[in-house]
Amino acid sequence: MKAIELLSSLSFKKENHKQPELQVANAPWWWSADYLGKSLVGIGLAIVVVFAVLLRMGYIEFDGEVWVPEELNALLWVLYIFGSINMAVFVWRIYLVITYCPVPVPPKRELPKVTVVVPAYNEGRQVMATLESVVASDYPRNKLQIIAVDDGSKDDTWQWMKAAAAKLKGRVKLVRQPANTGKRRALYEGFRRATGDVFVTIDSDSLVERQTLKQLVAPFARDSRCGAVAGNVRVLNRKEGLIPRMLEVTFNYGFDFMRASQSRFNAVFCTPGALSAYRRDLVMTVMNDWLGQTFMGEPAGIGEDRAMTNMILKQGFHVLFQRHAVVYTNVPTTYKGLSRMYLRWARSNVRETIAMAKFAFRRFRPTSALGARIELVRSILSMSLGEVAKVIAFSILISNLDIVAPGFVIACSISAIVPAAFFLLRHKDSDFLWAFTYAPYSAVALSWISLYAIFTVRRSAWLTRDLPAHLAAPIPVPVQVMEQTSMEKSA
């Protein structure tokens, strides 16, 4: 695990490298760490392709046979069944993505009144940048209310929020919780004070583009059945290491492909905390149940975004995805941070899949729900047959490492082709190569998370917002920042 964490934290910023040869002034473009990294990935991929071709043509052979434990022979059918179902769903999803089209932005007079709620906990200076990006949005000022909620931060978040409010000349309403009570409660406090017809939630470590808010709320003006909208999440700190680089490609697949396909049957399963919009009346109907939600008798401290999405769907309304409503958010840069984030998401996925199964197979809305049911069944199979298939595959791999290992590498490369190709088509960027590093990294270092989440699903720890002891006390905002905001206020 130490080796994995070391690999994860490698930075591609030239100034962060310790090797003196990478600090040479006026170095040629091909000497950059990013270019060298992509070159190595490309060379490795070429080797894998050549190896696979030679193996297929019979120029390379392996002695010995693959040994499969006798008790797993009958379970091998699980691999075939699960693989066949996934392939069929994948083909269907390609059709949905090809035919997906975001809702166009309506005239300004048709835009709804919006309240943006930004919950923050131990966010520090980043919260100021987030609020500035919201204020800079190309959205009618008389239709935009902004509320920032400090959820009892232990660092200097509150000071930065006050500095932002002063600099932005009253555009931001501040709320401070006396103690940390969780993101769900912080959002609730914002919703209670909101006056908009649509509630927009934005994470305090995220930045929105100028047109994002208009793009995000467009479906509400065009579809009377629209109850919630998911934004398109991109990585803000993608130059800070290998993990953010890989997640940029992964997020692109998860939103522009997966959520776009779900949007075609009007049932995006999760509106992300980084950027989402909800109809006010639907939120107010379920707000108390949402705040007091429990799982196995314990308060639900995680998965507030997926839970709200489920409650909107259960009321019979559509949940859509808007491709052009872009938000950039910070992601973990270490293996520990990444695995904790994924574990929280996985536990929430298990909980809310169970919750959705309780209403999805009834007639819960007047429009077609077939697509939502197919997606739900696929999700249930992934949590059951998928985990069994994963255990079988790793058992065979470990038992036949010398024979199966080359096939494992080839399989990882094949699995990365779709997200890599999709990223290349969407962005015309060589960053698509990082998909080929994420596939083996995920298989080796992250595949345990979904299975572990099933056995620990009752836990609700947030896991990713703890502070080191030396940062536990509030830190004052730098004097120059306070002076700047005071000067702007007096001007």
C-alpha positions in Angstrom: 0.0 0.0 0.0 2.9 2.4 0.7 4.2 1.9 -2.9 0.7 2.6 -4.2 0.4 5.7 -2.2 3.8 6.9 -3.3 2.9 6.3 -7.0 -0.4 8.1 -6.4 1.2 11.3 -5.0 3.7 11.8 -7.9 3.3 15.3 -9.1 3.5 16.5 -12.7 4.1 20.1 -11.7 7.7 21.0 -12.7 8.2 23.1 -9.6 7.4 20.1 -7.4 9.9 17.7 -8.8 13.1 17.3 -6.7 15.2 16.1 -9.6 17.5 18.9 -10.7 17.5 17.8 -14.3 13.7 18.7 -14.5 14.4 22.2 -13.3 16.6 23.2 -16.3 15.7 26.7 -17.5 14.4 26.9 -21.1 14.1 23.1 -21.3 12.6 21.8 -24.5 8.8 21.1 -24.6 9.4 17.3 -24.9 11.3 17.4 -21.5 8.3 18.3 -19.5 7.2 15.7 -16.9 3.7 15.6 -18.4 5.0 14.8 -21.9 7.5 12.2 -20.6 4.7 10.6 -18.5 2.3 10.3 -21.5 5.2 9.0 -23.6 5.9 6.2 -21.2 2.2 5.3 -21.1 2.0 5.3 -24.8 5.1 3.1 -25.2 3.7 0.7 -22.6 0.4 0.6 -24.4 2.2 -0.1 -27.7 4.1 -3.0 -26.1 0.9 -4.5 -24.7 -0.8 -4.3 -28.1 2.2 -5.9 -29.9 2.3 -8.6 -27.2 -1.4 -9.3 -27.6 -1.1 -9.6 -31.4 1.9 -11.9 -31.2 0.1 -14.0 -28.6 -3.0 -14.2 -30.8 -1.0 -15.2 -33.9 0.8 -18.0 -32.0 4.3 -16.4 -32.0 4.2 -16.4 -28.2 3.2 -19.4 -26.2 3.0 -20.3 -22.5 3.7 -23.7 -21.1 1.2 -25.1 -18.6 -2.5 -24.8 -18.1 -4.6 -22.4 -16.1 -5.6 -24.1 -12.8 -9.0 -23.2 -11.5 -10.0 -24.3 -8.0 -12.6 -27.1 -8.3 -15.1 -25.2 -6.2 -15.0 -22.3 -8.6 -15.7 -24.3 -11.7 -19.5 -24.0 -11.3 -19.2 -20.3 -10.6 -17.4 -19.5 -13.8 -20.8 -19.1 -15.4 -21.2 -16.1 -13.3 -18.5 -14.4 -15.3 -20.2 -15.3 -18.6 -23.7 -14.2 -17.5 -22.5 -10.9 -15.9 -20.3 -10.1 -18.9 -23.1 -10.8 -21.4 -25.6 -8.6 -19.5 -23.0 -5.8 -19.2 -22.2 -6.0 -22.9 -25.9 -5.7 -23.8 -26.4 -2.7 -21.5 -23.3 -1.1 -22.9 -24.5 -1.3 -26.5 -27.9 0.2 -25.4 -26.0 3.0 -23.5 -24.0 3.9 -26.6 -27.3 4.5 -28.5 -28.5 6.7 -25.6 -25.3 8.8 -25.5 -25.4 9.3 -29.3 -28.9 10.6 -29.2 -28.4 12.7 -26.0 -28.8 16.5 -26.4 -28.6 19.0 -23.5 -31.6 21.3 -23.0 -31.0 24.8 -24.7 -30.9 27.9 -22.4 -34.2 29.8 -22.5 -34.5 33.6 -22.7 -33.6 35.5 -19.6 -37.2 36.3 -18.8 -37.9 32.6 -18.6 -35.1 31.8 -16.2 -36.3 30.9 -12.7 -35.3 32.6 -9.5 -32.3 30.6 -8.1 -30.8 30.2 -4.6 -27.2 28.9 -4.6 -26.3 27.2 -1.3 -22.5 26.6 -0.7 -21.8 24.5 2.4 -18.3 24.6 3.7 -16.3 22.7 6.3 -12.5 23.2 6.8 -12.2 24.6 3.3 -9.9 27.5 4.0 -9.1 30.0 1.3 -10.8 27.9 -1.5 -14.3 28.9 -0.3 -13.6 32.5 -1.3 -12.7 31.5 -4.8 -15.9 29.4 -5.0 -18.1 32.3 -4.0 -16.3 34.6 -6.4 -17.0 32.2 -9.3 -20.7 32.1 -8.4 -21.0 35.9 -8.2 -19.3 36.2 -11.6 -21.9 34.0 -13.2 -23.8 35.3 -16.2 -27.2 35.0 -14.5 -29.7 37.9 -13.9 -28.7 39.5 -10.6 -32.2 40.1 -9.5 -32.9 36.3 -9.8 -29.8 35.1 -7.9 -29.5 34.6 -4.2 -26.3 33.2 -2.7 -26.0 31.6 0.7 -22.8 30.3 2.2 -23.0 28.0 5.3 -19.9 27.4 7.5 -20.6 24.0 9.2 -18.5 24.7 12.3 -15.1 24.7 10.6 -12.0 24.2 12.8 -9.8 26.2 10.5 -10.0 29.7 9.0 -12.9 29.0 6.7 -15.2 31.5 8.4 -12.7 34.3 8.1 -12.4 33.7 4.4 -16.2 33.6 4.0 -16.4 37.0 5.8 -13.7 38.4 3.5 -15.5 37.1 0.5 -18.8 38.7 1.7 -17.1 42.0 2.2 -15.3 41.9 -1.2 -18.5 40.9 -3.0 -20.4 43.8 -1.6 -23.4 42.1 0.0 -24.0 39.5 -2.7 -23.5 36.6 -0.3 -25.5 35.8 2.8 -23.5 34.1 5.5 -24.7 31.4 8.0 -22.4 29.9 10.7 -23.2 26.7 12.5 -21.9 26.7 16.1 -20.6 23.2 15.7 -20.0 20.7 12.9 -23.2 18.8 12.3 -22.6 17.5 8.8 -23.1 18.6 5.2 -26.8 17.5 5.1 -27.6 19.8 8.0 -25.6 22.7 6.5 -27.6 22.4 3.2 -30.8 22.2 5.3 -29.9 25.6 7.0 -29.3 27.1 3.5 -32.6 25.7 2.1 -34.5 27.1 5.1 -33.3 30.6 4.2 -33.7 30.3 0.5 -36.1 32.3 -1.5 -35.5 30.9 -5.0 -37.8 28.6 -7.0 -34.8 26.4 -7.7 -32.1 25.4 -5.2 -28.6 25.0 -6.5 -25.9 23.2 -4.4 -22.2 23.8 -5.1 -19.4 22.3 -3.1 -17.0 24.8 -1.5 -14.0 23.4 -3.2 -15.4 24.0 -6.7 -15.5 26.7 -9.4 -18.3 27.2 -11.9 -18.0 28.7 -15.4 -19.9 31.9 -16.2 -22.7 30.2 -18.1 -23.0 27.2 -15.8 -26.0 28.4 -13.8 -28.1 29.2 -16.9 -27.2 25.9 -18.4 -28.0 24.0 -15.2 -31.5 25.4 -14.6 -32.5 25.4 -18.3 -34.5 22.1 -18.0 -36.8 23.5 -15.4 -38.0 26.1 -17.9 -38.5 23.5 -20.7 -39.8 20.4 -18.9 -42.6 20.7 -16.4 -41.7 17.2 -15.1 -38.1 18.1 -14.3 -37.4 17.8 -10.6 -33.6 17.9 -10.5 -30.6 18.4 -12.7 -27.1 17.1 -12.4 -24.1 19.2 -13.5 -21.0 18.1 -15.3 -18.1 17.7 -12.9 -14.5 18.2 -14.1 -11.3 18.1 -12.1 -10.0 21.5 -10.9 -6.6 20.3 -9.6 -5.8 17.9 -12.4 -2.1 19.1 -12.6 -1.4 18.2 -9.0 -0.6 14.5 -9.5 -1.3 11.2 -11.2 -4.6 10.6 -9.4 -6.2 13.9 -10.5 -5.0 13.3 -14.1 -6.6 9.8 -14.1 -9.8 11.1 -12.5 -10.2 13.8 -15.1 -10.7 11.0 -17.7 -12.8 8.9 -15.3 -15.1 11.8 -14.5 -15.6 12.5 -18.2 -16.8 9.0 -18.7 -18.9 9.0 -15.5 -20.7 12.2 -16.5 -20.6 12.8 -20.3 -21.2 9.1 -20.9 -22.9 7.4 -17.9 -25.1 10.3 -16.7 -25.8 11.5 -20.3 -27.2 8.0 -21.0 -29.3 8.0 -17.8 -30.6 11.5 -18.7 -32.1 10.0 -21.9 -34.6 7.9 -19.8 -35.1 10.8 -17.4 -33.5 9.1 -14.4 -30.0 10.2 -13.5 -29.3 8.2 -10.4 -27.1 10.7 -8.5 -27.0 14.5 -8.7 -23.5 15.3 -7.5 -22.8 17.4 -4.5 -20.3 19.5 -6.6 -23.2 20.9 -8.7 -26.9 20.1 -8.7 -30.2 21.9 -8.9 -33.6 20.9 -7.4 -37.1 22.3 -7.6 -38.0 24.1 -4.4 -41.4 22.7 -3.8 -40.1 19.1 -4.2 -37.3 19.7 -1.7 -39.6 21.3 0.8 -41.9 18.3 0.6 -39.2 15.8 1.6 -36.8 18.0 3.5 -37.6 16.8 7.0 -37.5 13.1 5.9 -34.2 13.8 4.1 -32.6 15.5 7.1 -33.7 12.8 9.5 -32.9 9.9 7.2 -31.6 6.8 8.9 -30.1 3.5 7.7 -30.2 0.4 9.9 -31.3 2.6 12.8 -28.4 5.0 12.5 -28.5 8.6 11.2 -27.4 8.8 7.5 -24.4 11.1 7.6 -23.4 10.4 4.0 -25.0 10.3 0.6 -27.1 13.4 0.9 -27.0 14.0 -2.9 -28.0 10.4 -3.9 -30.7 10.4 -1.2 -32.2 13.7 -2.4 -32.1 12.3 -6.0 -34.0 9.2 -4.9 -36.6 11.3 -3.1 -37.2 13.5 -6.2 -37.5 10.4 -8.4 -39.9 8.8 -6.0 -42.2 11.8 -6.3 -42.6 10.9 -10.0 -40.3 13.7 -11.5 -37.5 13.5 -14.0 -33.8 13.9 -13.1 -31.7 15.1 -16.0 -28.0 15.9 -16.8 -26.8 19.1 -18.4 -23.5 18.6 -20.3 -22.7 22.3 -20.6 -23.3 23.1 -16.9 -19.6 22.6 -16.0 -18.1 22.8 -12.5 -14.4 22.2 -11.6 -13.8 20.5 -8.3 -10.8 19.5 -6.2 -10.2 15.8 -5.9 -7.8 13.8 -3.7 -4.2 13.6 -4.6 -3.2 10.6 -2.5 -4.2 7.0 -2.4 -5.6 7.3 1.1 -7.8 10.3 0.2 -9.0 8.6 -3.0 -9.9 5.3 -1.3 -11.8 7.1 1.4 -13.8 9.1 -1.1 -14.6 6.1 -3.1 -15.6 4.1 0.1 -18.0 6.9 1.1 -19.5 6.8 -2.4 -19.7 3.0 -2.5 -21.6 2.8 0.9 -24.0 5.5 -0.3 -24.5 3.6 -3.5 -25.4 0.4 -1.6 -27.8 2.2 0.7 -29.6 4.2 -2.0 -29.8 1.3 -4.4 -31.8 -0.6 -1.7 -33.9 2.5 -1.1 -34.6 2.9 -4.9 -35.6 -0.8 -5.2 -38.4 -0.2 -2.8 -40.3 2.1 -5.2 -38.8 1.7 -8.7 -40.7 -1.5 -9.6 -44.0 0.1 -8.8 -45.7 2.7 -11.0 -44.0 5.7 -9.4 -44.4 8.2 -12.3 -46.7 8.7 -15.3 -43.9 8.7 -17.9 -42.0 5.5 -18.8 -39.7 4.1 -16.1 -38.3 1.2 -18.1 -34.9 2.7 -18.5 -34.6 3.4 -14.8 -35.6 -0.1 -14.0 -33.0 -1.6 -16.4 -30.3 0.6 -14.9 -31.4 -0.3 -11.4 -31.2 -4.1 -12.2 -27.8 -3.6 -13.7 -26.7 -1.8 -10.5 -28.0 -4.6 -8.3 -26.3 -7.2 -10.4 -23.1 -5.2 -10.2 -23.3 -5.3 -6.4 -24.0 -9.0 -6.3 -22.8 -11.0 -9.4 -20.2 -8.4 -10.1 -18.5 -8.8 -6.8 -18.7 -12.6 -7.1 -17.1 -12.4 -10.6 -14.4 -10.1 -9.2 -13.5 -12.7 -6.4 -13.4 -15.5 -9.0 -11.2 -13.5 -11.4 -8.7 -12.6 -8.7 -8.7 -16.2 -7.3 -7.8 -17.5 -10.8 -5.2 -14.7 -11.3 -3.4 -15.4 -8.0 -3.4 -19.2 -8.6 -1.9 -18.8 -12.1 0.1 -15.6 -11.8 2.8 -16.6 -14.2 0.3 -17.6 -16.9 -2.6 -15.3 -16.4 -0.7 -12.1 -15.6 -0.1 -11.1 -19.2 -3.8 -11.6 -19.9 -4.6 -9.4 -17.0 -2.5 -6.6 -18.4 -4.2 -7.0 -21.8 -7.6 -7.1 -20.2 -6.9 -3.8 -18.3 -5.8 -2.2 -21.5 -9.0 -3.3 -23.3 -11.2 -2.0 -20.5 -9.6 1.4 -20.8 -10.2 1.8 -24.5 -13.8 3.0 -24.2 -13.2 5.8 -21.6 -9.9 6.7 -23.4 -11.6 6.9 -26.8 -14.6 8.8 -25.4 -12.3 11.4 -23.8 -10.3 11.8 -26.9 -13.4 12.3 -29.0 -14.9 14.9 -26.6 -11.8 16.9 -25.7 -9.2 16.1 -28.5 -6.6 16.0 -25.7 -3.7 13.6 -25.1 -4.8 13.2 -21.5 -6.8 10.3 -22.8 -3.7 8.2 -22.2 -4.2 8.4 -18.4 -7.2 6.0 -18.8 -4.6 3.3 -19.5 -2.9 3.9 -16.1 -6.2 4.1 -14.2 -7.5 0.7 -15.4 -4.7 -1.4 -13.8 -4.4 1.0 -10.8 -8.1 0.6 -10.1 -8.0 -3.2 -10.5 -5.1 -3.6 -8.1 -5.6 -0.8 -5.6 -9.3 0.1 -5.6 -11.2 -3.1 -6.4 -11.6 -4.0 -2.7 -13.6 -0.9 -1.9 -17.0 -1.9 -3.3 -16.9 -5.3 -1.6 -15.7 -3.8 1.7 -18.5 -1.2 1.5 -21.2 -3.9 1.4 -19.9 -5.4 4.7 -19.5 -1.9 6.3 -22.5 -0.2 4.8 -23.8 0.9 8.2 -20.9 3.3 8.8 -21.5 6.9 8.0 -18.1 8.6 8.6 -17.3 11.3 6.1 -13.6 10.3 6.1 -12.1 13.1 4.0 -12.4 16.3 6.0 -10.3 15.6 9.1 -7.7 18.2 10.0 -4.1 17.6 11.2 -3.7 18.6 14.9 -1.6 21.7 14.0 -4.5 23.1 12.0 -7.2 22.5 14.5 -7.3 26.1 15.6 -8.7 28.9 13.4 -6.1 30.8 11.4 -6.7 34.5 10.8 -7.1 35.7 7.2 -3.9 37.4 6.0 -3.9 41.2 6.7 -3.5 42.1 3.0 -6.7 40.3 2.1 -8.7 42.1 4.8 -7.1 45.5 3.8 -8.1 44.8 0.1 -11.7 44.0 0.9 -12.0 47.0 3.2 -10.6 49.3 0.5 -13.0 47.9 -2.0 -15.9 48.3 0.4 -15.1 52.0 1.0 -14.6 52.6 -2.7 
